[in-house]
């Protein structure tokens, strides 16, 4: 899909900006909507666009055979991940939430070692330790008054979102040979969005949504651009063999989120956030960056395997 090198670079930049800026867009939208309904509507809109792409280019899904796969991906990657992510962003500055949630690439390395027998090199272990140190630094910000009241719950929700996303990613790695990729993304967003919306109708009221210009812009941006377009770009890069390159530099996403939150939402760049962001970014790079082809012993005493 992205044959030209310049097109690959452009796609990568657009992807990072879309994912990074989505945190601020969600923060704006949450001023006018209860969180679970917002997460559900956003997921449904994004899922509809990806469903169209799946119908056009995704081949024929086997729902009867793979319904358990679709159900688990819907639960992990949408209901729990997007639900917890949205609740975390509601309680935290958007940049802080992004730093916590992008612990995910580090957790993927640990979970892939546990469940997929992938190698856990010394470099990845250091990345994991740095990532958890970053979480501790951001959490300490709440104790020092750098974060708003209720931030402790927000930190827990952000880490929970990262864990759910990581579990969903590892499960997708295990199931991807059975399920067509576009369908494995489109169906969970649509089905998970319906579940989130139903949950929102049980615990929230649609009357609480203020359908003004800022909310509509936030909803459309986060669902169509931050979800559908960003995921389609990601899948295009995967098909072009660029997944490892994007994964290695995914640390730009929380940096972009922190900067956009500071510039457009006037969020404070507190010392705890800056230290935490630096530690998480370093951890992501160590865990996902280019790994030595040989000569590095696994931290578990096994030969390292490709992630």
Beta strands, then each sheet from edge to edge (+ up, - down):
end
